[in-house]
Amino acid sequence: MVTRCTGVDPLAGYLYILAMDANNHSNDHPLDIGSLEHRVEELITACQALTEENNSLRERQDHLVAERAELIEKTELARTRVEAMISRLKAMENGL
């Protein structure tokens, strides 16, 4: 079972779990400091990649939100124009 704690750095939590796992299985799979350093480097690289991806996704979301607002504004303008044209056509029809 995985529990999520708020206010805890995920990397620190993972390292804690990794260390505890190493302590529990020290006879099965001994972890030397070199392999632990390697795992930490892998985690740092993964964290950096996820941070970059997150930033990219946030930028894309900001762009899409702005684009959506622009399209909503254009749609409202088109609706207003169509309603005005319908009103003019009805007025012309009634004038005949």
C-alpha positions in Angstrom: 0.0 0.0 0.0 1.3 3.4 -1.0 0.4 6.4 1.1 0.9 10.0 0.1 2.1 12.5 2.7 1.7 16.2 2.1 4.6 18.5 2.7 7.2 15.8 2.1 9.7 16.0 -0.7 8.9 13.1 -3.0 12.6 12.6 -3.8 13.5 12.4 -0.1 10.6 10.1 0.5 11.8 7.8 -2.3 15.3 7.8 -1.0 14.0 6.9 2.5 12.0 4.0 1.0 15.1 2.9 -1.0 17.3 3.1 2.1 14.7 1.2 4.2 14.4 -1.4 1.5 18.2 -1.7 1.4 18.2 -2.3 5.2 15.5 -4.9 5.0 17.1 -6.8 2.2 20.8 -6.2 3.0 21.5 -9.9 2.9 19.6 -10.5 -0.4 20.9 -7.6 -2.4 23.6 -5.6 -0.8 23.6 -2.0 -2.0 27.0 -0.4 -1.9 27.5 3.4 -1.8 28.3 3.4 -5.6 25.1 1.8 -6.6 23.2 4.1 -4.3 24.9 7.1 -5.8 24.0 5.8 -9.2 20.3 5.4 -8.2 20.3 9.0 -6.8 21.8 10.3 -10.0 19.1 8.5 -12.0 16.4 9.9 -9.8 17.9 13.4 -10.1 17.9 13.0 -13.9 14.3 11.7 -13.9 13.3 14.6 -11.6 14.9 17.2 -14.0 13.2 15.6 -17.0 9.8 15.6 -15.3 10.3 19.2 -14.2 11.1 20.2 -17.8 8.1 18.3 -19.1 5.9 19.9 -16.4 7.1 23.4 -17.4 6.5 22.6 -21.1 3.0 21.3 -20.3 2.2 24.4 -18.2 3.3 26.7 -21.1 1.2 24.7 -23.5 -1.8 24.9 -21.2 -1.4 28.6 -20.9 -1.2 28.9 -24.6 -4.3 26.8 -25.1 -6.3 28.7 -22.5 -5.4 32.0 -24.2 -6.3 30.5 -27.6 -9.6 29.3 -26.2 -10.5 32.7 -24.8 -9.7 34.2 -28.2 -11.9 31.7 -30.0 -14.8 32.3 -27.5 -14.5 36.0 -28.1 -14.6 35.5 -31.9 -17.6 33.2 -31.6 -19.5 35.8 -29.6 -18.7 38.4 -32.2 -19.9 36.1 -35.0 -23.0 35.3 -33.0 -23.7 39.0 -32.5 -23.3 39.7 -36.2 -25.5 36.8 -37.3 -28.2 38.0 -34.8 -28.0 41.5 -36.2 -28.3 40.2 -39.8 -31.3 38.1 -38.8 -32.9 41.2 -37.2 -32.3 43.2 -40.4 -33.7 40.5 -42.6 -36.8 40.3 -40.4 -37.2 44.0 -40.5 -36.9 44.0 -44.3 -39.4 41.2 -44.5 -41.9 43.1 -42.4 -41.3 46.2 -44.4 -42.4 44.6 -47.6 
